[in-house]
Amino acid sequence: MTDVEPRPQDTAGPAPGPATAADLIRHIDAVSARLLRLDGPLDADAAVDDTLRHARALGLPSGDLAGRLRRGLAQRGSLGPDESAEYRRNLRALLDATGVVDPARPTPRELYAAFHHMGREVAARLADALPARDDRRAVFLGTDAEFLKPCYDLLAGTTSASEVFYLSRLTLLSDAERAVLSRTSREVFGPREVTARGAAGRHRAWMDNGLVASQLARLVTSAREEAHRAPEGPLFEELFLQRFTDEAVHGTDQAHRRAHGPLTLYGTPLPETDAVLRDSIDSGLFTRVCDALGRCLPTGPGRSGARPLTLIDIGANGTQPALLMGAAHLLPARPDVSVCLFTPHPDRWGRPGRRFRTARATALFALAVETVKSFATDYAGAARGATHTVLAVDHDQLLLAHLKHLAFHRAAWEVRAAR
């Protein structure tokens, strides 16, 4: 699949529009380095002044900052099809909890206070779950890395302890899957284009029906449920890696799906969605993707100093970090790759192991990590046939993310000072 070209380095910030994973990673690295260079945390007034200067650096009029920040809260086009309603509910709860006088018209200083409240939650949970270690490297996944990596780096006092690896549900699709599953989304899922919230704690949308994503969901769910049923039995990581290896090498469950179904795992199956998934199975897509991802991980000599990796993600089902852990397990050298998953139900995974651990993701933690970011995975664009995957948000949301980073910086500084 053809993507857009990476952009030239822009110190002011990304220009809105189609972007690449390299643009996202470069931006997060630059933000983290800038925050670490600050002499200390900024209070609300100083942070708002800094955001005004950032607006001028972007070439924007300096008036009506409050209006721009409020428009940024709308996050137009930057949320997945299953996220918008939940975002609005949780945002209103946050604004109410932090004493915003008029939630429909929060002031810049009120937004800073709300973001600082979020940041304390993220910094404290990161510090508890992932104390900085010299012998391991933290790898944050996808666009959710934007606030996790800088916060982690501030707690560790260095940017060299972590990095970003981009992966999304869209990048796991073949070109044919992307075309067919996006085009048939309304027929499969109905007018809302998502399923009802399932037992795993989240909605499902058209990109979840891709072979790799749907197969991973089956493998993870099966291993998790067995580990939860028998807490004194095998660990989740053992059950999952056994299933994953069998699937990558022999395609056992894929063969069962091809012969007996289901092929289209979510929504109402169509002949054409079943057909494209059958083609994906026949072409060996699952094994090819696993092999490619394993070779892309920063595990070899010269990559991250060949230190063991801890993959950090947030989600209900943990399919993407589990996929990467499994892909690493298939490599001949068997590099040391573990997972820390922030999830709303950490007790559903059985006993914690050495390779796979869970930590609680509260609603506030999820809101803090998953929203008001500078880049988004462009699900809407993909559904319209766009060839890119990553999108830099509009300037209003970019300014809001800048203010949020300053509030998170203060929160991480305070959490580090208290420990």
SEMARPA-73884 format. One record per residue: z, x, y of N, C-alpha, C in turn. Coordinates in steps of 0.001 Angstrom, whole numbers. Atoms other than C-alpha are relative to their C-alpha. Example, Ala and Ser with C-alpha at 12.3 -4.5 7.8 and 13.67 -1.06 7.14 Angstrom:
BEGIN
KERO      n_w      n_u      n_v     ca_w     ca_u     ca_v      c_w      c_u      c_v
KERO        0      890    -1190     7800    12300    -4500        0      900     1200
KERO      -60     -820    -1190     7140    13670    -1060      730     -770     1090
% end
This chain:
BEGIN
KERO      n_w      n_u      n_v     ca_w     ca_u     ca_v      c_w      c_u      c_v
KERO        0      845    -1192        0        0        0        0      881     1243
KERO      105     -774    -1225     -974     1347     3426     1076     -415      979
KERO    -1031      269     -994     1815     1644     5990     -471      559     1328
KERO      330     -544    -1303     1734     2431     9688      411     1456       47
KERO     -334    -1412     -150     1883     6037    10815     1362      151      663
KERO    -1256     -254     -707     5278     7478    11807     -260      234     1478
KERO      150     -132    -1437     5824     7457    15553      445     1376      461
KERO     -536    -1225     -590     6308    10491    17774     1477     -189      339
KERO    -1415       68     -362     9939    11339    18526      158     -620     1382
KERO     -242      684    -1280    11223     9065    21318     1495       17      240
KERO    -1437     -154     -204    14588    10060    22692      641    -1241      585
KERO     -578     1205     -585    15034     6767    24534      286    -1058    -1048
KERO     -183     1012     1023    14764     4709    21381    -1336     -452     -528
KERO     1259      428      597    12151     3091    19156     -710    -1043      846
KERO      782     1045     -648     9338     1034    20640     -131    -1172     -956
KERO       61     1156      895     9287    -2529    19285    -1324      -76     -744
KERO     1213      199      778     6817    -3269    16520       56      665    -1351
KERO       39     -609     1333     5706    -2005    13101      433     1455       35
KERO     -547    -1350       59     7442     1206    12069        6      452    -1454
KERO      -88     -550     1351     8084     3378     9040     1451      288     -355
KERO    -1338     -407      432    11107     4336     6972      418     1291      694
KERO     -327    -1252     -689    10883     7784     8604      505     -264     1415
KERO     -473      365    -1339    11276     6155    12045     1443     -488      -46
KERO    -1360      519      173    14371     4302    10862      992     1135     -231
KERO     -920    -1082      345    15970     7410     9352      203      930     1187
KERO     -104     -890    -1157    15189     9550    12392      876     -610     1081
KERO     -800      675    -1028    16725     6963    14714     1485       27     -363
KERO    -1410        0      409    19943     6671    12688      589     1400      125
KERO     -485    -1377     -132    20263    10463    12534      264      352     1463
KERO     -154     -320    -1421    19776    10708    16302     1206     -716      603
KERO    -1153      754     -502    22335     7986    17037     1298      655     -454
KERO    -1210     -615      514    24920     9612    14783      299     1310      709
KERO     -203    -1277     -680    24392    13024    16387      453     -210     1444
KERO     -391      265    -1389    24654    11563    19896     1455     -442       93
KERO    -1376      486      -37    27889     9749    19135      998     1120     -273
KERO     -907    -1115      289    29440    12880    17672      114      965     1179
KERO      -52     -890    -1165    28599    14752    20879      863     -547     1132
KERO     -817      570    -1065    30608    12349    23026     1384      647       -1
KERO    -1315     -634     -111    33853    13838    24325     1114     -864     -561
KERO    -1009      929      494    35774    10744    23298     -541    -1406       73
KERO      476     1384      -19    35520     6967    22955     -117     -536     1413
KERO      210      645    -1287    34244     4883    25849      699    -1351       16
KERO     -551     1347     -126    36131     1856    27115    -1137     -968      340
KERO     1034     1018     -182    34288    -1404    27787     -835      264     1238
KERO      756     -228    -1235    33342     -575    31379     -958     1175     -146
KERO      850    -1173      165    32019     2879    30491    -1138     -280     -980
KERO     1037      325      979    30126     1495    27494    -1082     -881      621
KERO      985      847     -675    28450    -1193    29603     -835      831      959
KERO      756     -876     -900    27489     1431    32205     -987      857     -789
KERO      889     -815      830    26038     3613    29437    -1174     -837     -517
KERO     1071      880      461    24044      631    28144     -984     -285     1128
KERO      902      153    -1154    22652       68    31640     -891     1230      154
KERO      814    -1217      -85    21523     3691    31733    -1033       39    -1125
KERO      932       39     1122    19955     3210    28317    -1149     -960      297
KERO     1060      938     -383    18048      194    29634    -1005      671      929
KERO      908     -700     -915    16632     2328    32441     -827     1046     -740
KERO      735     -991      786    15698     5056    29925    -1130     -638     -801
KERO     1038      741      722    13720     2418    28040    -1062     -565      936
KERO      946      520     -975    11904     1541    31265      186    -1466      316
KERO     -265     1415     -223    13565    -1869    31559      656     -201     1357
KERO     -720      307    -1242    14727    -3527    34794     1503        4     -266
KERO    -1444     -147      224    18445    -2871    35237      771    -1291      261
KERO     -685     1263     -260    19261    -6435    36342       97     -859    -1254
KERO     -195      987     1060    20495    -9214    34050      234      636    -1370
KERO     -351     -576     1291    21959    -6999    31336      633    -1046     -904
KERO     -671     1024      807    24117    -9920    30200    -1014     -914     -683
KERO     1023      862      582    21043   -12080    29677     -750      697    -1127
KERO      691     -743     1051    19293    -9368    27702      852       99    -1261
KERO     -874     -127     1163    22301    -8850    25445      145    -1329     -718
KERO     -102     1318      649    22656   -12585    24825    -1286     -320     -758
KERO     1254      234      720    18973   -12795    23922      -64      861    -1255
KERO      -37     -852     1181    19518    -9883    21557      771     -611    -1146
KERO     -781      663     1049    22076   -11963    19683     -830     -955     -845
KERO      828      941      750    19299   -14337    18631     -667      667    -1196
KERO      608     -757     1099    17814   -11580    16402    -1309     -624     -463
KERO     1263      653      344    14383   -13151    16516     -814      855     -976
KERO      862     -653      974    12467   -12213    13372      610     1164     -739
KERO     -566    -1198      621    14925    -9556    12243      929     -311    -1164
KERO     -819      374     1145    16791   -11502     9559     -879     -508    -1133
KERO      724      524     1143    15658   -12368     6061       54    -1514      -40
KERO       52     1464       46    14837   -15959     5128     1298     -638     -458
KERO    -1237      543      531    18257   -16359     3520     1208      308      875
KERO    -1110     -550     -754    20362   -14949     6356      307     -693     1330
KERO     -146      445    -1382    19882   -16802     9646     1158     -976      203
KERO    -1052     1005     -187    22177   -19806     9203     1381      622     -186
KERO    -1296     -643      236    24992   -17678     7786      365      912     1168
KERO     -250     -864    -1161    24623   -15217    10660      542     -809     1168
KERO     -449      806    -1142    24997   -17962    13264     1427     -492     -200
KERO    -1367      466      268    28136   -19337    11581     1005     1129      176
KERO     -948    -1110      -56    29796   -15945    11233      115      588     1397
KERO      -55     -492    -1375    28865   -14865    14744      885     -896      853
KERO     -837      923     -775    30450   -17983    16222     1480      210     -349
KERO    -1391     -248      394    33623   -17330    14200      523     1286      624
KERO     -413    -1262     -608    33716   -13741    15500      277     -178     1491
KERO     -184      187    -1438    33284   -14773    19131     1245     -834      285
KERO    -1216      800     -171    35990   -17406    18761     1248      852     -264
KERO    -1177     -785      392    38362   -14940    17057      346     1074     1022
KERO     -257    -1071     -967    37968   -12335    19801      178     -536     1420
KERO     -367      584    -1286    38663   -14773    22642    -1112     -106     1014
KERO     1114      185     -933    35193   -15166    24138      138    -1377      650
KERO     -254     1243     -732    35553   -17814    26825    -1090    -1025     -265
KERO     1132      892      242    32082   -19309    26422     -905      655    -1040
KERO      800     -654     1041    30499   -18372    23056    -1498      -94      227
KERO     1430      100     -297    27126   -19537    24358     -437     1013     1053
KERO      342     -947    -1061    27312   -17035    27236     1025     1142       54
KERO     -976    -1102      -18    29419   -14012    26230     -409     1061     1018
KERO      269    -1072     -957    29716   -11276    28853     -178     1317     -760
KERO      125    -1301      682    28810    -7644    28031     1340      556     -456
KERO    -1308     -533      387    32500    -6705    27991      593     -798    -1150
KERO     -465      796     1140    33327    -9605    25677     -743      399    -1280
KERO      754     -446     1174    30530    -8471    23340      507     1354     -496
KERO     -554    -1296      386    31925    -4940    23393     1307     -202     -780
KERO    -1268      263      695    35352    -6303    22400     -243     -570    -1397
KERO      317      571     1314    33809    -8342    19559     -522     1078     -943
KERO      533    -1075      828    31879    -5325    18304     1094     1001     -380
KERO    -1100     -906      319    34998    -3162    18514      844     -578    -1141
KERO     -724      678     1076    36787    -5725    16321     -735      200    -1330
KERO      817     -261     1187    33911    -5436    13826      151     1451     -456
KERO      -11    -1416      320    33978    -1661    14010     1289      444     -661
KERO    -1262     -351      648    37654    -1433    13134      -21     -390    -1477
KERO      100      444     1389    36962    -3429     9976     -855      968     -815
KERO      906     -882      728    34050    -1193     8967      624     1381     -184
KERO     -566    -1348       82    35789     2100     9774     1169       60     -981
KERO    -1166       -6      891    38990     1166     7952     -428     -128    -1459
KERO      425      181     1393    37188      -13     4815     -792     1204     -497
KERO      698    -1222      393    34897     3023     4792      995     1119     -303
KERO     -985    -1066      190    37868     5361     5173      785     -187    -1294
KERO     -745      268     1240    39687     3653     2292     -860      243    -1240
KERO      851      -48     1194    36723     3491      -82     -698     1341     -173
KERO      814    -1212       64    34953     6750      788      611     1115      837
KERO     -520    -1157     -730    37204     9544     1966    -1014     1136      -58
KERO     1005    -1062      -74    34995    12415     3124      307     1103    -1006
KERO     -156    -1055     1004    34409    15071      424    -1069     1060      215
KERO      947    -1099     -151    32785    18479      666     -891      164    -1218
KERO      736     -235     1238    31607    18361    -2946     -980    -1110     -339
KERO      957     1078      232    29590    15113    -2698     -681     -356     1321
KERO      728      429    -1188    27018    13738     -295     -167    -1513      -51
KERO      145     1457      -83    27038    10106      836    -1437     -339      392
KERO     1367      444     -291    23657     8360      823       50    -1501      257
KERO      -44     1403     -392    23446     5055     2703    -1401     -593     -123
KERO     1284      586      371    20691     2653     1682     -507     -996     1036
KERO      705     1012     -765    18203      755     3809      418     -118     1453
KERO     -329      226    -1410    18582     -705     7274     1497     -183      214
KERO    -1454      135     -128    22273    -1384     6576      678     1338      274
KERO     -562    -1323     -290    22787     2371     6984      240      215     1482
KERO      -38     -298    -1435    22461     2069    10766     1412      123      557
KERO    -1368      -95     -504    26156     1461    11393      944      670     -994
KERO     -854     -651      991    27586     2784     8128      -46     1521      130
KERO       85    -1467      -72    26260     6348     8438      676      564     1250
KERO     -703     -567    -1162    27351     6990    12067     1513     -158      -88
KERO    -1444      221      128    30757     5479    11326      596      997     -996
KERO     -455     -971     1001    31149     7623     8198       -4     1414      585
KERO      108    -1337     -579    29982    10720    10090     1109      260     1009
KERO    -1087     -151     -960    32525    10110    12841     1333      214     -711
KERO    -1228     -189      770    35296     9805    10270       50     1398     -618
KERO       55    -1321      637    34117    13025     8582      -63     1130     1014
KERO      118    -1017    -1035    33525    14847    11866    -1262      826      -77
KERO     1252     -735      130    29996    15946    10911    -1109     -947     -441
KERO     1140      797      460    26506    14519    10391     -550      524    -1322
KERO      585     -642     1177    25842    16838     7448      560     -532    -1317
KERO     -623      511     1224    27984    14887     4986     -742    -1191     -592
KERO      644     1228      460    25541    11982     4618    -1458      -10      410
KERO     1378      224     -388    21960    10816     4834     -385    -1444     -322
KERO      500     1365      174    19833     7667     4674    -1173       28     -975
KERO     1122      175      931    17504     6543     1880     -476    -1432      155
KERO      503     1356     -237    15239     3577     2589     -536     -617    -1280
KERO      464      792     1128    14727      987     -112      182    -1464      369
KERO     -140     1433     -265    14091    -2740      166     -661     -768    -1135
KERO      647      832     1010    13038    -5639    -1989    -1515       39      136
KERO     1443      -46     -203     9563    -5363     -433     -614     1246     -612
KERO      571    -1236      515     9073    -1745    -1475      -54       23    -1524
KERO       20       63     1462     9675    -2717    -5109    -1160     -840     -531
KERO     1100      869      406     6655    -5065    -5153    -1291      781     -161
KERO     1379     -483       18     3146    -4225    -6283     -777     -724     1103
KERO      819      660    -1023      398    -5080    -3801     -367    -1419     -435
KERO      378     1328      488     -673    -7991    -6002     1185     -951       50
KERO    -1196      846      -77     2892    -9328    -6259      272     -411     1435
KERO     -272      293    -1411     3369    -9084    -2509     -938    -1083      522
KERO      985      977     -475      176   -11054    -1870      248    -1378     -606
KERO     -116     1297      685      717   -13790    -4473     1348     -656      280
KERO    -1324      600     -136     4479   -14296    -4170      262     -461     1431
KERO     -193      437    -1388     4443   -14460     -362     -851    -1227      302
KERO      895     1124     -287     1465   -16834     -278      493    -1301     -628
KERO     -431     1205      725     3078   -19250    -2764     1473     -340      257
KERO    -1440      147     -206     6592   -19121    -1299      428    -1455      162
KERO     -401     1394     -221     6716   -22723     -109     -182     -849    -1247
KERO      204      762     1231     5301   -24067    -3351     1100      302    -1020
KERO    -1003     -395      990     7849   -22130    -5410     1404     -401      430
KERO    -1373      179     -469    10930   -22544    -3217      209    -1239      876
KERO     -164     1152     -870    10236   -25596    -1054      -48      393     1469
KERO      193     -264    -1435    10184   -25904     2753      958     1030      589
KERO     -935     -992     -537    13295   -23719     3310     -301     1404     -527
KERO      461    -1265      579    11705   -20970     1180     1125      866     -560
KERO    -1077     -704      694    15034   -20016     -416      627     -943    -1015
KERO     -745      801      955    17047   -21197    -3390     1361     -336      595
KERO    -1405      200     -337    20524   -22625    -3123      773     1267     -353
KERO     -811    -1178      296    23263   -20000    -3134      430      -41    -1464
KERO     -280      -49     1421    23728   -18908    -6723     1359      578     -302
KERO    -1300     -504      441    26653   -17670    -8765      254     1418      482
KERO     -169    -1380     -459    25990   -14111    -7607      406       65     1464
KERO     -491       20    -1370    26826   -15206    -4080    -1059       86     1064
KERO     1033      -89    -1021    23455   -15186    -2352    -1168     -898     -362
KERO     1235      736      212    20235   -17102    -1903    -1046      929     -621
KERO     1144     -762      486    16981   -16007    -3512    -1250     -449      751
KERO     1234      298     -712    13596   -15811    -1787    -1171      618     -755
KERO     1202     -328      762    10012   -14980    -2730      -26     1444     -512
KERO       73    -1400      433    10437   -11185    -2888      921      304    -1185
KERO     -889     -192     1150    13216   -11573    -5485     -706     -271    -1323
KERO      734      291     1226    10603   -12799    -7981     -870     1153     -462
KERO      744    -1162      470     8885    -9402    -8134      572      518    -1303
KERO     -441     -414     1326     9074    -7830   -11574     1206      930       63
KERO    -1086     -983      -10    11312    -4895   -10661     1300     -654      457
KERO    -1222      630     -511    13779    -6934    -8581      559    -1010     -988
KERO     -497     1031      924    13972    -9800   -11073      517      622    -1293
KERO     -475     -648     1215    14305    -7475   -14057     1350      675      239
KERO    -1290     -620     -328    17085    -5530   -12330     1094    -1047       89
KERO    -1004     1056      -96    18867    -8792   -11561      480     -419    -1386
KERO     -385      364     1363    18814    -9684   -15264      864     1086     -643
KERO     -755    -1098      606    20059    -6248   -16344     1388      121      609
KERO    -1291     -126     -673    22815    -6072   -13721      903    -1172     -364
KERO     -810     1189      279    23981    -9636   -14319      539       28    -1421
KERO     -435      -50     1393    24113    -9197   -18084     1115     1027     -193
KERO    -1018    -1046      151    26075    -5931   -17856     1284     -375      724
KERO    -1189      366     -774    28415    -7247   -15174      800    -1086     -709
KERO     -708     1093      660    29235   -10434   -17044      704      485    -1258
KERO     -662     -524     1199    29979    -8520   -20250     1216      845      375
KERO    -1135     -829     -429    32192    -6017   -18407     1145     -858      512
KERO    -1035      890     -536    34032    -8873   -16714      688     -786    -1121
KERO     -567      771     1113    34521   -10825   -19958      950      842     -830
KERO     -798     -871      872    35966    -7834   -21804      508     1190      812
KERO     -445    -1063     -912    37960    -5792   -19266      461     1267     -690
KERO     -391    -1205      726    39182    -3403   -21946    -1165      602     -781
KERO     1170     -491      721    35683    -2927   -23338     -762     1037      802
KERO      803     -990     -718    32840     -702   -22130      -67     -302     1505
KERO      120      144    -1443    32506     -108   -18399    -1356     -575      367
KERO     1278      507     -492    29793    -1790   -16342    -1057     1093      -22
KERO      998    -1067      -96    28091     1568   -15767     -562      356    -1372
KERO      467     -315     1347    27890     2213   -19524     -936    -1102     -510
KERO      812     1132      454    26554    -1258   -20291    -1327      -45      742
KERO     1223       76     -786    24054    -1164   -17460     -960     1132     -347
KERO      892    -1130      261    22685     2333   -18122     -628      -95    -1386
KERO      587      214     1320    22205     1473   -21787    -1144    -1001       79
KERO     1043     1016     -141    20232    -1655   -20892    -1169      538      820
KERO     1036     -500     -890    18338       79   -18097     -897      999     -724
KERO      784    -1006      713    17253     3018   -20256     -902     -653    -1034
KERO      807      711      985    16084      694   -23013    -1173     -702      673
KERO     1058      738     -687    14105    -1336   -20480    -1077      933      535
KERO      968     -937     -555    12478     1669   -18808     -844      667    -1086
KERO      706     -696     1072    11535     3267   -22129     -767     -974     -893
KERO      590      906      990    10804      275   -24381     -444    -1348      574
KERO      396     1282     -584    10486    -2749   -22062      409    -1192     -837
KERO     -412     1030      964    12484    -4894   -24477      102    -1384      639
KERO     -167     1319     -620    13496    -7697   -22107    -1291     -468      665
KERO     1288      401     -575    10128    -7642   -20370     -894     -615    -1079
KERO      785      564     1101     8455    -8230   -23732      488    -1402     -344
KERO     -555     1336      262    10822   -11150   -24317     -449     -983     1076
KERO      433      883    -1089    10008   -12594   -20890    -1484     -336     -130
KERO     1432      240      110     6280   -12196   -21491     -304     -997    -1108
KERO      264      878     1140     6475   -13982   -24837      646    -1373      146
KERO     -776     1236       -3     9093   -16628   -24109      392     -486     1387
KERO     -420      380    -1327     9719   -16691   -20353     1489      277      214
KERO      817      339    -1168    10880   -16970   -17763     -641     1230      626
KERO      638    -1056     -774     8390   -14860   -15838      388     -140     1466
KERO     -463      278    -1360     8966   -16426   -12438     1456     -428     -101
KERO    -1422      192      303    12744   -16181   -12385      664    -1031      900
KERO     -663      873     -965    13625   -18207    -9276     -994    -1026      540
KERO      854     1050     -531    12278   -21497    -7947     -803     -676    -1091
KERO      874      724      927     9526   -23549    -9576    -1195      877     -355
KERO     1102     -907      360     7093   -21339   -11548    -1364     -643      226
KERO     1395      402     -111     3373   -21560   -10853     -829      861     -944
KERO      849     -840      860      548   -20356   -13114     -358     1332      648
KERO      413    -1263     -625     -476   -17765   -10541     1176      957      190
KERO    -1134     -928      -98     3052   -16393   -10036      332      568    -1375
KERO     -206     -521     1351     3535   -16139   -13797    -1069     1039     -349
KERO     1104     -906      340      129   -14449   -14060      183     1373      640
KERO     -144    -1298     -656      876   -11732   -11511     1168      782     -601
KERO    -1114     -681      648     4205   -10964   -13187     -387      485    -1395
KERO      497     -446     1311     2502   -10821   -16589     -832     1271      164
KERO      796    -1200     -259       56    -8311   -15125      897     1201      326
KERO     -919    -1092     -330     2957    -6266   -13738      648      573    -1255
KERO     -571     -467     1265     4549    -6102   -17182    -1034      810     -769
KERO     1037     -671      790     1265    -5154   -18845     -390     1352      583
KERO      396    -1258     -643      598    -2405   -16303     1119     1039       24
KERO    -1108     -954        8     4027     -775   -16777      625      225     1363
KERO     -504     -160    -1363     5124    -1403   -13183     1462      417       24
KERO    -1433     -281      -35     8847    -1309   -13964      269     1491     -227
KERO     -224    -1412      313     8733     2152   -15532     -564      896     1087
KERO      605     -819    -1058     6400     3530   -12826      890       48     1230
KERO     -875       42    -1172     8712     2381   -10032     1267      799     -255
KERO    -1218     -748      327    11791     3772   -11786     -252     1502       46
KERO      338    -1424       17    10084     7126   -12305     -198      527     1421
KERO      263     -439    -1375     8906     7327    -8687     1290       77      812
KERO    -1253       -8     -748    12323     6430    -7286      890     1156     -423
KERO     -810    -1120      469    14083     8986    -9450     -456     1311      606
KERO      530    -1240     -560    11776    11720    -8170      175       68     1514
KERO     -186       14    -1455    12329    10619    -4554     1449      259      418
KERO    -1403     -171     -367    16117    10867    -4682      287     1443      396
KERO     -309    -1360     -453    17570    13883    -2836      996      695     -920
KERO     -913     -557      995    18993    15485    -5974     -353     1405     -440
KERO      429    -1290      527    16985    18630    -6687      387     1158      890
KERO     -274    -1176     -817    17337    22196    -5406     -676     -114     1364
KERO      523      104    -1352    16881    22299    -1655      137    -1376      602
KERO     -214     1349     -507    17629    18592    -1342     1497     -251       37
KERO    -1435      246     -184    21132    17935       69      847     1116     -615
KERO     -754    -1084      604    22162    21346    -1223      291     -249    -1471
KERO     -183      335     1412    21868    19858    -4730     1412     -499     -294
KERO    -1330      569      229    25274    18261    -4246     -110    -1338     -720
KERO      -12     1346      569    26159    15186    -6331      -51    -1050     1110
KERO      207     1059     -986    25318    11935    -4549      886    -1198     -297
KERO     -615     1319       98    27292     8775    -3875     -848     -956      825
KERO      834     1000     -667    24999     5848    -3046      894    -1127      495
KERO     -845     1040     -589    26580     3300     -693     -877    -1149      451
KERO      753     1182     -392    25304     -238     -268      956    -1176       95
KERO     -765     1245      -87    26530    -3735      490     -850    -1112     -584
KERO      747     1101      578    25539    -6794    -1506      793     -700    -1081
KERO     -696      785     1020    26518    -9436    -3993     -311      491    -1406
KERO      419     -318     1364    24560    -8120    -6981     -258     1483     -231
KERO      100    -1442      170    24102    -4387    -6332    -1234      485     -722
KERO     1173     -379      791    20584    -4262    -7767     -630     1302      484
KERO      696    -1193     -485    19203    -1537    -5498      763     1292     -303
KERO     -681    -1232      400    21948     1091    -5911       55      176    -1514
KERO       28     -106     1460    22080      267    -9631    -1355      525     -467
KERO     1339     -489      330    18318      814    -9811      -97     1507      224
KERO       75    -1432     -294    18635     4236    -8161      891      810     -939
KERO     -865     -675      973    21567     5199   -10385     -708       99    -1348
KERO      737       -8     1260    19474     4223   -13406    -1192      935       38
KERO     1164     -884     -121    16393     6041   -12122      415     1463      -94
KERO     -504    -1373       94    18448     9234   -11710      389      335    -1442
KERO     -435     -206     1389    19810     8785   -15243    -1186      328     -909
KERO     1185     -254      811    16241     8908   -16589     -566     1398      193
KERO      537    -1329     -271    15517    12307   -15037      488      998    -1047
KERO     -423     -973     1029    15604    15254   -17467     1299      716      342
KERO    -1206     -748     -385    18333    17012   -15450     1242     -877       73
KERO    -1130      924      -91    20545    13871   -15373      929      342     1176
KERO     -843     -354    -1154    21803    14516   -11791     1181     -951      130
KERO    -1231      773     -192    25265    13277   -10826     -201     -945     1184
KERO      223     1026    -1026    24546    10057    -8912      917    -1175     -303
KERO     -927     1121      177    27278     7455    -8466     -231    -1034     1097
KERO      182     1134     -914    27548     4165    -6573     1352     -483      500
KERO    -1099      781     -562    30058     2604    -4218     -615    -1242      630
KERO      580     1263     -454    29135    -1040    -3713     1056     -823      711
KERO     -831      951     -729    30770    -3116     -999     -519    -1398     -324
KERO      440     1285      530    30663    -6619    -2425     1092    -1045      223
KERO    -1028     1015     -253    32410    -9948    -1775      904     -277    -1186
KERO     -808      281     1200    33701   -10133    -5359      149     1274     -838
KERO     -106    -1267      739    34717    -6622    -6470      675     -135    -1357
KERO     -712      175     1265    36820    -8033    -9328     -902     -534    -1111
KERO      904      554     1010    33747    -9375   -11161     -742     1075     -796
KERO      774    -1088      608    32570    -5961   -12372      780      740    -1088
KERO     -803     -696      986    35259    -5053   -14879      748     1174      617
KERO     -754    -1157     -486    37221    -1815   -14630     -897      953      780
KERO      802    -1000     -715    36061      762   -12092     -259     1202     -890
KERO      345    -1176      779    34272     3698   -13639     -143     1224      891
KERO      233    -1207     -794    33346     7182   -12511    -1304     -105      777
KERO     1313       71     -638    29738     6310   -11681     -183    -1241      865
KERO      218     1257     -729    30085     2771   -10337     1346     -592      379
KERO    -1240      578     -521    32909     1546    -8133     -347    -1071     1023
KERO      196     1053     -991    33255    -1546    -5983     1122       37     1035
KERO     -980      164    -1067    35048    -2187    -2702     -274    -1345      656
KERO      166     1350     -533    35661    -5486     -969     -785        5     1315
KERO      733      252    -1237    33150    -6592     1644      414    -1370      516
KERO     -383     1272     -611    34763    -9256     3800    -1187     -568      777
KERO     1057      603     -805    32642   -11689     5794     -193      770     1301
KERO      102     -767    -1238    33441    -9648     8915     -707     1333     -251
KERO      661    -1251      348    32390    -6401     7223    -1504     -219     -167
KERO     1423      289      215    29089    -7958     6118     -703     -298     1319
KERO      590      314    -1305    28422    -9370     9593     -195     1272      811
KERO       57    -1234     -774    29143    -5967    11130    -1124      910     -473
KERO      947     -954      567    26867    -4026     8791    -1423     -543       -1
KERO     1314      559      296    23973    -6413     8259     -730     -580     1198
KERO      627      668    -1137    23233    -7712    11746       -4      893     1238
KERO      130     -685    -1297    22282    -6573    15292     -348     1473     -220
KERO      455    -1351      292    20371    -3524    14097    -1258      309      802
KERO     1173     -438     -747    17602    -1488    15726    -1287     -147     -801
KERO     1145      168      887    15277    -1862    12729      309    -1103     -999
KERO     -153     1055     1000    14692    -4660    10249    -1099      151    -1041
KERO     1058      152      989    12803    -5144     7024     -769    -1266      358
KERO      802     1085     -584     9919    -7376     8121     -467     -975    -1073
KERO      350      981     1013    10032   -10166     5551    -1022    -1010      525
KERO      925      985     -564     8263   -12600     7879    -1393      596      125
KERO     1302     -642     -112     5485   -10109     8565     -663      157    -1354
KERO      553     -144     1343     5050    -9420     4869     -538    -1326     -512
KERO      461     1326      430     4759   -13159     4229    -1310     -386      677
KERO     1263      268     -698     1916   -13233     6778    -1096      976     -408
KERO     1009     -926      472      124   -10405     4995       39     1364      649
KERO      -86    -1309     -641     1261    -7438     7106      193     1092    -1054
KERO      -95    -1090      970      996    -4080     5362     1238      867      210
KERO    -1204     -798     -230     4073    -2501     6974     1214     -718     -601
KERO    -1237      540      546     7623    -3022     5718     1126        2     1018
KERO    -1077     -179     -967     9857    -1834     8570     -477     -405     1385
KERO      307      480    -1343     9974    -3322    12057     1093      455      958
KERO     -954     -294    -1068    11617    -1955    15197      163    -1256      847
KERO     -286     1275     -647    13311    -4842    17013     -379       53     1484
KERO      340       56    -1425    12680    -6003    20567     1066      709      836
KERO     -881     -792     -858    14286    -4253    23524     1353     -674      239
KERO    -1278      676     -217    16952    -6925    24004      970      295    -1137
KERO     -873     -285     1132    18314    -6439    20498      304     1496      -92
KERO     -242    -1443        8    17913    -2665    20806     1129      371      955
KERO    -1102     -242     -941    20167    -2667    23875     1326     -468     -577
KERO    -1218      528      603    22688    -4813    22038      504      944    -1095
KERO     -403     -954     1040    22685    -2378    19104      595     1256      628
KERO     -548    -1173     -700    23300      472    21582     1461     -250      405
KERO    -1372      346     -377    26394    -1277    22937      893      -82    -1237
KERO     -770      119     1243    27535    -2034    19395      349     1377     -548
KERO     -297    -1354      472    27249     1645    18428     1159      622      787
KERO    -1079     -565     -811    29526     2609    21333     1346     -621     -365
KERO    -1237      659      419    32103       33    20251      447      501    -1372
KERO     -329     -540     1319    31930     1274    16644      510     1430      111
KERO     -470    -1372     -216    32361     4834    17905     1477       -4      375
KERO    -1416       84     -393    35615     3866    19572      868     -401    -1191
KERO     -775      463     1152    36772     2035    16451      202     1117    -1024
KERO     -107    -1082      975    36010     4976    14149      918     1108      519
KERO     -880    -1003     -619    37734     7365    16564     1466     -400     -178
KERO    -1378      486      119    40862     5208    16501      487       40    -1455
KERO     -382       -2     1411    40876     4844    12709      250     1439     -461
KERO     -177    -1397      404    40448     8602    12253     1308      564      585
KERO    -1203     -515     -646    43256     9341    14736     1259     -529     -657
KERO    -1169      626      599    45621     6991    12887      285      495    -1411
KERO     -169     -409     1413    45192     8712     9492      386     1464     -105
% end
